[in-house]
Each structure stands twice: as structure tokens, then as C-alpha cells.
Amino acid sequence: PGQKTFFLVALASTFATMFVGATGPLIAPFAAAASNNRQEMVATNAVLMSIQHLMKLFVFGFLGFAFWQWLPVLAVLLGFGFTGTLVGRKLLNRLPEKVFRRGLKILLTVIALRLLWGAMESG
């Protein structure tokens, strides 16, 4: 994908992330298509998700969300996120590229089907 495509995807997913909890599966196919290897793909996806979360912090803060009340929970979540990053990096480096790419496609397909199923149930 080119820069215009990434910009449009970023804009749409940033808007969607305000209403849909998990937009990582929306961005992952674009990050995968733009990446030469699994480490680059994961890093690209992580940066894009970090930008989205930062934007949400600004918007929800502007709207008056009281983050300070949730600081203990956020600190625990950050700790688990950091630990997950360390473990994930070790696993990612051991995983063959072909297995990663195939697993990513399967996982994204399962997530998409689950989201569609949930939309039909609530619909």
C-alpha cells in the first residue's frame, strides 16, 4: 500500500477505534502487505496502534474522562503489556516467516468471522 492508502486506512481506523474496541485486525493486513518480514510487520502495527491509542487519550481527555481514577489499573495493564512484548519478541524471533504469515492470515480470518457473527447476533 502507498502513502495515500495508509493515510486513508489510518484515518478510518482512528475514527473506528472510538467505537470499536479492537482495530488492530483492521490495520494488520496493511502492515503485513507493507512489510518484508514478521519483525517489520509487528513493529509497523505496533506504531500504528500506539498512534491510535495516543489519539484516543487526547480525545477522551478533552471530553473529560477522569484518567487519574484509573491509574492503578492502567499501571498494571502497562506492566502486563511490557511483559507480553518481551515474551512475544522471543517467540516472534523463533517463529519461521512462512508459519508467521500463514498463522496471521488464519488469525485475521477467524477474527473477521467472529466480528461478523457478533454483528449478525446483535443486529
C-alpha positions as CSV (number, residue, x, y, z in Angstrom):
1,P,0.0,0.0,0.0
2,G,1.1,3.5,-0.8
3,Q,1.1,6.6,1.5
4,K,-2.3,7.6,0.4
5,T,-3.7,4.2,1.2
6,F,-2.0,4.2,4.6
7,F,-3.3,7.7,5.3
8,L,-6.9,6.7,4.5
9,V,-6.7,3.5,6.5
10,A,-5.2,5.4,9.4
11,L,-8.0,8.0,9.3
12,A,-10.7,5.4,9.0
13,S,-9.3,3.1,11.7
14,T,-8.7,6.0,14.1
15,F,-12.3,7.0,13.8
16,A,-13.4,3.4,14.1
17,T,-11.3,2.9,17.3
18,M,-13.6,5.4,19.1
19,F,-16.5,3.0,18.7
20,V,-14.9,-0.4,18.1
21,G,-12.6,-1.8,20.8
22,A,-10.1,-3.6,18.7
23,T,-8.9,-2.0,15.4
24,G,-5.7,-4.0,15.2
25,P,-7.2,-6.5,12.9
26,L,-8.3,-3.7,10.6
27,I,-4.7,-2.4,10.3
28,A,-2.8,-5.7,10.4
29,P,-3.4,-6.6,6.7
30,F,-2.0,-3.3,5.5
31,A,1.0,-3.5,7.9
32,A,1.7,-7.1,6.6
33,A,1.4,-6.0,3.0
34,A,3.9,-3.2,3.5
35,S,6.4,-5.3,5.5
36,N,9.2,-7.5,4.2
37,N,9.4,-9.7,7.4
38,R,7.5,-10.5,10.5
39,Q,9.5,-8.2,12.8
40,E,8.9,-5.3,10.5
41,M,5.2,-6.1,10.3
42,V,4.8,-6.3,14.1
43,A,6.8,-3.1,14.6
44,T,4.7,-1.3,12.0
45,N,1.4,-2.5,13.5
46,A,2.6,-1.5,17.0
47,V,3.5,2.0,15.9
48,L,0.1,2.4,14.2
49,M,-1.7,1.1,17.3
50,S,0.3,3.4,19.6
51,I,-0.6,6.4,17.5
52,Q,-4.3,5.4,17.7
53,H,-4.2,4.9,21.4
54,L,-2.4,8.3,21.9
55,M,-5.1,10.0,19.8
56,K,-7.8,8.3,22.0
57,L,-6.1,9.6,25.1
58,F,-6.3,13.1,23.8
59,V,-9.9,12.9,22.7
60,F,-11.2,11.2,25.8
61,G,-9.1,13.6,28.0
62,F,-10.7,16.5,26.1
63,L,-14.1,15.0,26.7
64,G,-13.4,14.9,30.4
65,F,-12.6,11.3,31.1
66,A,-11.0,11.0,34.6
67,F,-7.9,9.0,33.9
68,W,-6.4,9.6,37.4
69,Q,-9.1,7.3,38.9
70,W,-7.9,4.5,36.7
71,L,-4.1,5.0,37.2
72,P,-3.6,1.8,39.3
73,V,-5.4,-0.3,36.6
74,L,-3.5,1.4,33.8
75,A,-0.2,0.8,35.6
76,V,-1.0,-3.0,35.9
77,L,-2.1,-3.1,32.2
78,L,1.1,-1.4,31.2
79,G,3.2,-3.9,33.1
80,F,1.4,-6.8,31.5
81,G,1.8,-5.2,28.1
82,F,5.5,-4.8,28.6
83,T,5.9,-8.4,29.8
84,G,3.8,-9.5,26.8
85,T,6.1,-7.6,24.5
86,L,9.2,-9.3,25.9
87,V,7.7,-12.8,25.6
88,G,6.2,-12.0,22.2
89,R,9.6,-10.8,20.8
90,K,11.3,-14.1,21.8
91,L,8.5,-16.1,20.3
92,L,8.4,-14.0,17.1
93,N,12.2,-14.4,16.6
94,R,11.9,-18.2,16.9
95,L,8.9,-18.5,14.5
96,P,9.7,-19.1,10.8
97,E,8.5,-16.4,8.4
98,K,6.2,-18.8,6.5
99,V,4.5,-20.0,9.7
100,F,4.0,-16.5,10.9
101,R,2.4,-15.3,7.6
102,R,0.1,-18.3,7.4
103,G,-0.8,-18.0,11.1
104,L,-1.5,-14.3,10.7
105,K,-3.9,-14.9,7.8
106,I,-5.7,-17.6,9.7
107,L,-6.0,-15.5,12.8
108,L,-7.2,-12.4,11.0
109,T,-9.8,-14.6,9.1
110,V,-11.1,-16.0,12.4
111,I,-11.3,-12.6,14.0
112,A,-13.2,-11.2,11.0
113,L,-15.6,-14.1,11.1
114,R,-16.1,-13.6,14.8
115,L,-16.8,-9.9,14.3
116,L,-19.3,-10.6,11.5
117,W,-21.0,-13.2,13.7
118,G,-21.3,-10.8,16.6
119,A,-22.7,-8.1,14.3
120,M,-25.3,-10.6,13.0
121,E,-26.3,-11.6,16.5
122,S,-26.8,-8.1,17.7
123,G,-28.2,-6.9,14.5
